[in-house]
Amino acid sequence: MTATRTLYLARHGEATPDETTLTEAGDRQAAALGRRLREARLSVVHHGPLPRAERTARLVAGHLDGTPLHRSEAAGDYLPHLPRREELPPAFADSALRRLDAYPAEDRRRGPALAREALARFTGPVDAAEPRRELVVTHAFLIGWLVRAALDAPPWRWMGLHPAHAALTVIRYAPGRPASVLALNDMAHLSPELRWTGFPDELRY
């Protein structure tokens, strides 16, 4: 028996320059996200292992009613897919590959396997009698990867999807139906000064 899974995805709050914790704005973003999700009846909050994701998840969970926290390597920060040149549109293939080459070798090595694990763990209907709602507090690349998968876009298309800090993306997986992206980069819970952090100033609106 399978039931619908509603997957809530959120990028961590704004981090300090050394990424060991959140800024004051990041704390406020996480708290606002928790208040937004208070009525969502979440079954679990997954979070990546890095401090900025864990702190965000704990601040969110502080506004929920006993929702358990679960640390997951698959919710971490990594490159989910390393495209070959022939996969990419020629107009930006060189610049995209240069950017990806700049990432540490370990991130490049472990990313694809973790991305497959994330798809297996977080997506699709659940093997259960009752619907399930889950939050994953993670990083920009994984959100792009899961949205791309929901839309059956090519694997390289995780690039170009840019969630803001503490923004909310929602995907619904119902038995016998294609995945539905219900919300993307929703920042309605954030006050204007807390929106679009993580982006260059010229991209904020």
C-alpha positions, 0 to 999 in steps of 0.5 A, spaced: 500 500 500 502 506 498 500 513 500 502 520 498 508 524 500 508 531 500 516 533 501 517 540 503 524 543 501 528 548 505 535 551 504 538 553 510 538 560 513 544 565 512 550 562 514 556 566 517 562 567 513 566 561 516 559 557 515 560 554 523 553 557 524 547 562 522 547 569 522 542 573 526 538 574 520 539 566 518 536 565 525 530 569 524 529 566 517 529 559 520 524 561 526 520 564 521 520 558 517 518 554 523 512 558 524 510 557 517 510 550 518 507 550 524 500 547 521 503 543 516 503 536 521 510 534 519 512 527 520 519 528 520 525 534 519 531 531 515 537 535 515 544 535 512 550 534 517 553 541 516 552 546 522 548 551 518 543 546 516 543 542 523 541 549 526 536 551 521 533 544 522 533 545 530 530 552 530 524 550 525 523 544 530 522 549 536 516 551 533 513 544 531 510 540 536 515 534 537 516 533 530 523 528 530 529 530 527 533 526 523 540 527 520 542 525 513 548 525 509 543 524 503 541 531 505 548 534 505 551 539 501 554 536 494 555 536 487 549 531 485 551 530 478 557 532 474 555 533 466 559 531 460 561 536 455 556 533 450 550 534 455 550 541 456 548 547 451 554 549 447 553 556 449 555 555 456 558 548 457 565 551 458 564 556 463 559 551 467 565 545 467 570 550 469 565 552 475 564 545 477 572 543 476 573 548 482 569 544 487 574 539 492 575 533 489 571 529 495 565 533 493 565 531 486 567 524 488 561 522 493 556 527 490 552 522 485 552 516 490 549 521 495 544 524 490 541 517 488 540 516 495 536 522 496 532 520 490 531 513 494 530 516 501 526 523 500 522 522 493 516 518 491 509 515 494 511 512 501 510 505 503 504 506 508 497 507 509 497 514 511 499 520 507 506 523 510 509 530 510 516 531 510 521 537 511 528 536 508 533 542 511 538 542 506 542 546 501 541 549 494 544 544 490 540 538 492 533 542 492 535 543 484 536 536 483 530 534 486 526 539 483 529 537 476 527 530 478 520 531 479 520 535 472 523 529 469 528 534 466 535 532 464 540 530 470 545 537 468 539 541 469 539 541 477 544 547 475 540 554 474 535 553 480 537 557 485 533 557 492 534 563 497 535 562 504 529 559 508 525 559 502 520 553 501 519 548 495 514 543 496 513 537 491 507 532 492 508 525 490 501 521 489 500 514 487 499 513 480 500 520 478 507 524 476 510 528 481 507 535 482 511 542 484 506 545 488 511 551 490 518 554 488 522 558 492 516 561 496 518 566 501 512 569 503 513 567 511 520 572 510 519 579 512 522 583 506 529 584 509 530 577 510 528 575 503 533 573 497 539 572 501 544 568 498 543 572 491 547 578 489 544 584 490 542 585 483 537 579 483 533 581 489 526 584 488 
